[in-house]
Amino acid sequence: MLTVGQMRNVTSVIEVGEALLDARWPDKKSQVYKDAVSACVAWSEDLATLEQVREAFRDAAALADVLIR
């Protein structure tokens, strides 16, 4: 389990989904968060591109003050 200040390496859409669904994700109520989760699901159904998932994850992370690089 990660705690505040620890890093997590996310290298796939599956890992993006896991990060978003992790109980410690700080903001699960915003539409931006929901859009990011939806993008992961859409990708799994061939309805979204990797770039769309990446952009949605960046937006959700920025809103939740989660640092990504």
N, CA, C and O atoms as a MOPAC input file, in Angstrom:
PM7 MOZYME 1SCF
protein

 N      0.83000 1    -1.18500 1     0.00000 1
 C      0.00000 1     0.00000 1     0.00000 1
 C      0.87400 1     1.24700 1     0.00000 1
 O      1.86400 1     1.33000 1     0.72600 1
 N      0.49600 1     2.19400 1    -0.81100 1
 C      1.19900 1     3.47100 1    -0.84300 1
 C      0.61600 1     4.41500 1     0.19100 1
 O     -0.56200 1     4.33600 1     0.53700 1
 N      1.44800 1     5.29100 1     0.66700 1
 C      0.98800 1     6.34100 1     1.56200 1
 C      1.35200 1     7.68400 1     0.94500 1
 O      2.03100 1     7.73800 1    -0.08100 1
 N      0.90800 1     8.74800 1     1.56100 1
 C      1.19400 1    10.08300 1     1.05600 1
 C      2.69500 1    10.25700 1     0.89400 1
 O      3.46600 1     9.90500 1     1.78700 1
 N      3.10800 1    10.79700 1    -0.24200 1
 C      4.52300 1    11.03100 1    -0.50000 1
 C      5.21400 1     9.89900 1    -1.23500 1
 O      6.33600 1    10.07700 1    -1.71000 1
 N      4.58500 1     8.75000 1    -1.34100 1
 C      5.19200 1     7.64600 1    -2.07100 1
 C      4.82100 1     7.74300 1    -3.54300 1
 O      3.82900 1     8.37000 1    -3.91400 1
 N      5.63900 1     7.11000 1    -4.36700 1
 C      5.40000 1     7.12300 1    -5.80500 1
 C      4.85200 1     5.78400 1    -6.27000 1
 O      5.10300 1     4.73600 1    -5.67600 1
 N      4.09800 1     5.86200 1    -7.35200 1
 C      3.56300 1     4.66300 1    -7.99200 1
 C      3.82700 1     4.80200 1    -9.48600 1
 O      3.51400 1     5.83200 1   -10.08100 1
 N      4.38800 1     3.79200 1   -10.07500 1
 C      4.67400 1     3.80100 1   -11.50200 1
 C      3.47900 1     3.21100 1   -12.25000 1
 O      3.13600 1     2.04300 1   -12.06600 1
 N      2.85200 1     4.02700 1   -13.09200 1
 C      1.68500 1     3.60600 1   -13.85900 1
 C      2.09900 1     3.52600 1   -15.32200 1
 O      2.44700 1     4.54100 1   -15.92600 1
 N      2.06500 1     2.32500 1   -15.89500 1
 C      2.60000 1     2.14600 1   -17.24300 1
 C      1.60000 1     1.57300 1   -18.24300 1
 O      1.97000 1     1.27200 1   -19.37800 1
 N      0.34700 1     1.41900 1   -17.84300 1
 C     -0.64500 1     0.86200 1   -18.77000 1
 C     -2.02900 1     1.40200 1   -18.41400 1
 O     -2.23400 1     1.97100 1   -17.34200 1
 N     -2.95300 1     1.21700 1   -19.31900 1
 C     -4.32700 1     1.64900 1   -19.06000 1
 C     -4.90500 1     0.87100 1   -17.87300 1
 O     -5.65500 1     1.42700 1   -17.07100 1
 N     -4.56600 1    -0.38000 1   -17.76600 1
 C     -5.03200 1    -1.18800 1   -16.63000 1
 C     -4.53900 1    -0.56500 1   -15.32600 1
 O     -5.30100 1    -0.44800 1   -14.36600 1
 N     -3.27900 1    -0.16900 1   -15.29000 1
 C     -2.73100 1     0.45000 1   -14.07700 1
 C     -3.33200 1     1.82700 1   -13.82000 1
 O     -3.47400 1     2.22900 1   -12.66500 1
 N     -3.68500 1     2.55500 1   -14.87500 1
 C     -4.39000 1     3.83200 1   -14.69000 1
 C     -5.72100 1     3.56700 1   -13.99500 1
 O     -6.07000 1     4.24300 1   -13.02700 1
 N     -6.45400 1     2.58700 1   -14.49100 1
 C     -7.73200 1     2.23400 1   -13.86400 1
 C     -7.56800 1     1.81800 1   -12.41900 1
 O     -8.35700 1     2.21400 1   -11.56100 1
 N     -6.54500 1     1.02100 1   -12.14400 1
 C     -6.29300 1     0.59400 1   -10.76200 1
 C     -5.97300 1     1.79000 1    -9.87500 1
 O     -6.44300 1     1.86800 1    -8.74000 1
 N     -5.17600 1     2.71900 1   -10.38900 1
 C     -4.82800 1     3.91400 1    -9.61000 1
 C     -6.07600 1     4.74200 1    -9.31700 1
 O     -6.26600 1     5.21500 1    -8.19600 1
 N     -6.91800 1     4.91400 1   -10.32500 1
 C     -8.13500 1     5.69900 1   -10.12800 1
 C     -9.09300 1     5.03700 1    -9.14300 1
 O     -9.74500 1     5.71900 1    -8.35200 1
 N     -9.17700 1     3.72800 1    -9.18900 1
 C    -10.12200 1     3.01000 1    -8.32400 1
 C     -9.56600 1     2.71800 1    -6.93700 1
 O    -10.28700 1     2.23800 1    -6.06300 1
 N     -8.28100 1     3.00800 1    -6.73600 1
 C     -7.66300 1     2.81800 1    -5.42700 1
 C     -8.42800 1     3.63300 1    -4.38300 1
 O     -8.80600 1     4.77700 1    -4.63500 1
 N     -8.64500 1     3.05600 1    -3.24400 1
 C     -9.40900 1     3.72000 1    -2.17200 1
 C     -8.76500 1     5.02500 1    -1.73700 1
 O     -9.43400 1     5.88000 1    -1.15600 1
 N     -7.48000 1     5.18900 1    -2.00800 1
 C     -6.79100 1     6.40100 1    -1.55900 1
 C     -6.85000 1     7.53600 1    -2.56900 1
 O     -6.31900 1     8.61300 1    -2.29900 1
 N     -7.48500 1     7.33200 1    -3.73700 1
 C     -7.58800 1     8.43800 1    -4.69500 1
 C     -8.36600 1     9.56200 1    -4.02300 1
 O     -9.47000 1     9.33900 1    -3.52600 1
 N     -7.79900 1    10.77400 1    -4.00100 1
 C     -8.37200 1    11.85300 1    -3.17700 1
 C     -9.71800 1    12.40900 1    -3.62500 1
 O    -10.45200 1    12.94600 1    -2.79600 1
 N    -10.07000 1    12.30100 1    -4.89900 1
 C    -11.29600 1    12.93700 1    -5.37000 1
 C    -12.04300 1    11.99300 1    -6.29700 1
 O    -11.69000 1    11.85000 1    -7.46800 1
 N    -13.06800 1    11.35700 1    -5.77300 1
 C    -13.84200 1    10.41600 1    -6.58500 1
 C    -15.22000 1    10.95100 1    -6.94800 1
 O    -16.01800 1    10.23900 1    -7.55700 1
 N    -15.50600 1    12.18100 1    -6.58600 1
 C    -16.84100 1    12.71900 1    -6.83100 1
 C    -16.92000 1    13.64300 1    -8.03700 1
 O    -18.01500 1    13.92100 1    -8.52700 1
 N    -15.79400 1    14.12000 1    -8.51900 1
 C    -15.81500 1    15.09700 1    -9.60700 1
 C    -16.14300 1    14.43200 1   -10.94700 1
 O    -15.90700 1    13.24000 1   -11.14400 1
 N    -16.67800 1    15.21400 1   -11.83300 1
 C    -16.96400 1    14.72200 1   -13.18300 1
 C    -15.66800 1    14.38000 1   -13.91100 1
 O    -15.64000 1    13.45800 1   -14.72700 1
 N    -14.60500 1    15.11000 1   -13.62500 1
 C    -13.30800 1    14.84200 1   -14.27000 1
 C    -12.81400 1    13.44700 1   -13.89400 1
 O    -12.30500 1    12.71600 1   -14.74300 1
 N    -12.96500 1    13.08100 1   -12.62200 1
 C    -12.59000 1    11.73400 1   -12.16900 1
 C    -13.43500 1    10.68300 1   -12.89000 1
 O    -12.91000 1     9.69700 1   -13.40700 1
 N    -14.72900 1    10.90700 1   -12.91500 1
 C    -15.64600 1     9.95300 1   -13.56400 1
 C    -15.32500 1     9.81600 1   -15.04900 1
 O    -15.41200 1     8.72300 1   -15.60900 1
 N    -14.95400 1    10.92900 1   -15.68500 1
 C    -14.57300 1    10.88600 1   -17.09500 1
 C    -13.31600 1    10.03900 1   -17.29700 1
 O    -13.20700 1     9.31500 1   -18.28600 1
 N    -12.38200 1    10.12800 1   -16.37700 1
 C    -11.14900 1     9.33800 1   -16.48200 1
 C    -11.44500 1     7.84900 1   -16.34300 1
 O    -10.90600 1     7.03300 1   -17.09100 1
 N    -12.29000 1     7.49900 1   -15.39700 1
 C    -12.67500 1     6.09000 1   -15.23800 1
 C    -13.40700 1     5.61900 1   -16.49600 1
 O    -13.15400 1     4.52400 1   -16.99800 1
 N    -14.30700 1     6.44800 1   -16.99300 1
 C    -15.05100 1     6.10200 1   -18.21400 1
 C    -14.12600 1     5.92500 1   -19.40500 1
 O    -14.35900 1     5.05900 1   -20.24900 1
 N    -13.07900 1     6.73600 1   -19.48200 1
 C    -12.11800 1     6.61100 1   -20.57600 1
 C    -11.41800 1     5.25600 1   -20.52600 1
 O    -11.17600 1     4.64000 1   -21.56400 1
 N    -11.09700 1     4.79800 1   -19.33300 1
 C    -10.46500 1     3.47800 1   -19.19300 1
 C    -11.40500 1     2.37500 1   -19.67400 1
 O    -10.99700 1     1.46000 1   -20.38900 1
 N    -12.65100 1     2.47600 1   -19.27300 1
 C    -13.64600 1     1.48000 1   -19.69700 1
 C    -13.81900 1     1.54000 1   -21.21300 1
 O    -13.84600 1     0.50600 1   -21.88000 1
 N    -13.93400 1     2.74700 1   -21.75000 1
 C    -14.09500 1     2.90600 1   -23.19500 1
 C    -12.90400 1     2.32000 1   -23.94400 1
 O    -13.07600 1     1.69400 1   -24.99000 1
 N    -11.70000 1     2.51900 1   -23.41900 1
 C    -10.50300 1     1.95200 1   -24.04500 1
 C    -10.59700 1     0.43400 1   -24.08900 1
 O    -10.23900 1    -0.18500 1   -25.09200 1
 N    -11.07500 1    -0.16400 1   -23.01100 1
 C    -11.16000 1    -1.62800 1   -22.95400 1
 C    -12.18000 1    -2.17200 1   -23.95500 1
 O    -12.15300 1    -3.35200 1   -24.30500 1
 N    -13.07400 1    -1.30200 1   -24.40700 1
 C    -14.09100 1    -1.68600 1   -25.39100 1
 C    -13.74400 1    -1.14800 1   -26.79000 1
 O    -14.59000 1    -1.13200 1   -27.68400 1
 N    -12.49800 1    -0.71400 1   -26.96400 1
 C    -12.01900 1    -0.13500 1   -28.22700 1
 C    -12.80600 1     1.09400 1   -28.65600 1
 O    -12.99800 1     1.33400 1   -29.84900 1
 N    -13.26200 1     1.87400 1   -27.67400 1
 C    -14.03200 1     3.08200 1   -27.96300 1
 C    -13.27100 1     4.35200 1   -27.60500 1
 O    -13.78500 1     5.45500 1   -27.79100 1
 N    -12.06100 1     4.20900 1   -27.09600 1
 C    -11.22100 1     5.36000 1   -26.75400 1
 C     -9.77400 1     5.00500 1   -27.07700 1
 O     -9.37900 1     3.83900 1   -27.05900 1
 N     -9.00500 1     6.03500 1   -27.37100 1
 C     -7.58100 1     5.82800 1   -27.67900 1
 C     -6.74500 1     5.94200 1   -26.40700 1
 O     -7.19800 1     6.43600 1   -25.37400 1
 N     -5.53300 1     5.47400 1   -26.52300 1
 C     -4.59400 1     5.59600 1   -25.41000 1
 C     -4.40100 1     7.06600 1   -25.04600 1
 O     -4.33300 1     7.41200 1   -23.86700 1
 N     -4.31300 1     7.92100 1   -26.04600 1
 C     -4.12900 1     9.35800 1   -25.79000 1
 C     -5.33400 1     9.95000 1   -25.04600 1
 O     -5.15900 1    10.81800 1   -24.19100 1
 N     -6.52400 1     9.50300 1   -25.35100 1
 C     -7.71400 1     9.98000 1   -24.63300 1
 C     -7.67100 1     9.55500 1   -23.16100 1
 O     -8.02800 1    10.33000 1   -22.27400 1
 N     -7.23600 1     8.33200 1   -22.91400 1
 C     -7.09500 1     7.85500 1   -21.53100 1
 C     -6.02800 1     8.66500 1   -20.81400 1
 O     -6.22300 1     9.10100 1   -19.68000 1
 N     -4.90600 1     8.86300 1   -21.48100 1
 C     -3.79900 1     9.61700 1   -20.90000 1
 C     -4.25000 1    11.03800 1   -20.52300 1
 O     -3.96000 1    11.51300 1   -19.42500 1
 N     -4.94800 1    11.69900 1   -21.42500 1
 C     -5.41200 1    13.06200 1   -21.17000 1
 C     -6.42700 1    13.10300 1   -20.01900 1
 O     -6.37000 1    13.99400 1   -19.17200 1
 N     -7.34400 1    12.14800 1   -19.99200 1
 C     -8.34200 1    12.10100 1   -18.92300 1
 C     -7.67500 1    11.85100 1   -17.56900 1
 O     -8.06500 1    12.44000 1   -16.56100 1
 N     -6.66700 1    10.97200 1   -17.55300 1
 C     -5.95100 1    10.69400 1   -16.31100 1
 C     -5.18900 1    11.93000 1   -15.83700 1
 O     -5.19900 1    12.25500 1   -14.65000 1
 N     -4.53000 1    12.61700 1   -16.77000 1
 C     -3.82100 1    13.85100 1   -16.40300 1
 C     -4.77600 1    14.87400 1   -15.79500 1
 O     -4.46000 1    15.50800 1   -14.78800 1
 N     -5.93800 1    15.02900 1   -16.41000 1
 C     -6.92000 1    15.99000 1   -15.90100 1
 C     -7.39300 1    15.61900 1   -14.49100 1
 O     -7.48500 1    16.47900 1   -13.61500 1
 N     -7.68900 1    14.33500 1   -14.28100 1
 C     -8.15000 1    13.87800 1   -12.96400 1
 C     -7.04900 1    14.04500 1   -11.92400 1
 O     -7.30800 1    14.46200 1   -10.79500 1
 N     -5.82300 1    13.71900 1   -12.31000 1
 C     -4.70500 1    13.86000 1   -11.37600 1
 C     -4.48200 1    15.32500 1   -11.00700 1
 O     -4.23900 1    15.64700 1    -9.84400 1
 N     -4.56600 1    16.20000 1   -11.99000 1
 C     -4.36100 1    17.62700 1   -11.72600 1
 C     -5.42600 1    18.15000 1   -10.77000 1
 O     -5.11400 1    18.89100 1    -9.83800 1
 N     -6.66700 1    17.77200 1   -10.99400 1
 C     -7.75100 1    18.23000 1   -10.13100 1
 C     -7.59100 1    17.70300 1    -8.70000 1
 O     -7.93200 1    18.38700 1    -7.73500 1
 N     -7.07400 1    16.49500 1    -8.57700 1
 C     -6.92600 1    15.86000 1    -7.26000 1
 C     -5.57800 1    16.17600 1    -6.61400 1
 O     -5.27300 1    15.64900 1    -5.54400 1
 N     -4.76900 1    17.02500 1    -7.24400 1
 C     -3.43900 1    17.35800 1    -6.74900 1
 C     -2.54300 1    16.13300 1    -6.62700 1
 O     -1.75600 1    16.01900 1    -5.68700 1
 N     -2.67000 1    15.22700 1    -7.57700 1
 C     -1.79800 1    14.06400 1    -7.66000 1
 C     -0.73600 1    14.38300 1    -8.70400 1
 O     -1.05400 1    14.66200 1    -9.86000 1
 N      0.51100 1    14.34100 1    -8.29600 1
 C      1.61200 1    14.68000 1    -9.19100 1
 C      1.85300 1    13.54900 1   -10.17000 1
 O      1.98100 1    12.38900 1    -9.77900 1
 N      1.91500 1    13.89700 1   -11.44800 1
 C      2.28800 1    12.90900 1   -12.45800 1
 C      3.41400 1    13.48200 1   -13.29600 1
 O      3.52000 1    14.69700 1   -13.46400 1
 N      4.25800 1    12.59800 1   -13.82100 1
 C      5.34900 1    13.02900 1   -14.69400 1
 C      5.44200 1    12.10900 1   -15.87300 1
 O      6.29900 1    12.29500 1   -16.73600 1

